[in-house]
Amino acid sequence: MEFGGLLMTKPNYNNMNRAELKQYLLSNRNDQDAWNSFFEQLSHLDPNTGYSSDLSPEEMEKVFKRKLNPTNLE
């Protein structure tokens, strides 16, 4: 994509986590590819927890600890 003589490349949405993609979308609301990627990520979440269903028990434990103690940076 070229804009004003500058070559612009789109970011790799697959390498962004959900928070990064949401932040990108705040500034690029018309980027349909980014929205598609965002909704694709949402479709892989466990509807009961809001987290990816493929998280290991250790990863899920870290998530719970962060939720219970948000000042803990672990």
Backbone hydrogen bonds, N-H to C=O, Kabsch-Sander energy under -0.5 kcal/mol:
donor,donor_aa,acceptor,acceptor_aa,energy
3,F,6,L,-2.9
6,L,3,F,-2.1
8,M,1,M,-3.3
8,M,6,L,-0.6
13,Y,11,P,-1.1
15,N,12,N,-1.4
16,M,13,Y,-1.3
21,L,17,N,-2.5
22,K,18,R,-2.4
23,Q,19,A,-2.2
24,Y,20,E,-2.5
25,L,21,L,-2.5
26,L,22,K,-1.4
27,S,23,Q,-0.8
27,S,24,Y,-0.9
28,N,24,Y,-1.2
31,D,28,N,-1.9
32,Q,30,N,-1.3
35,W,31,D,-1.9
36,N,32,Q,-2.6
37,S,33,D,-2.1
38,F,34,A,-2.5
39,F,35,W,-2.7
40,E,36,N,-1.9
41,Q,37,S,-2.3
42,L,38,F,-2.1
43,S,39,F,-1.7
44,H,40,E,-0.6
44,H,41,Q,-1.2
45,L,42,L,-1.6
46,D,51,Y,-3.3
49,T,46,D,-0.9
50,G,46,D,-3.2
53,S,44,H,-1.0
55,L,52,S,-1.3
60,M,56,S,-2.6
61,E,57,P,-2.1
62,K,58,E,-1.9
63,V,59,E,-2.0
64,F,60,M,-2.5
65,K,61,E,-2.5
66,R,62,K,-2.4
67,K,63,V,-2.3
68,L,64,F,-2.5
69,N,65,K,-2.2
72,N,69,N,-2.0
73,L,71,T,-0.5
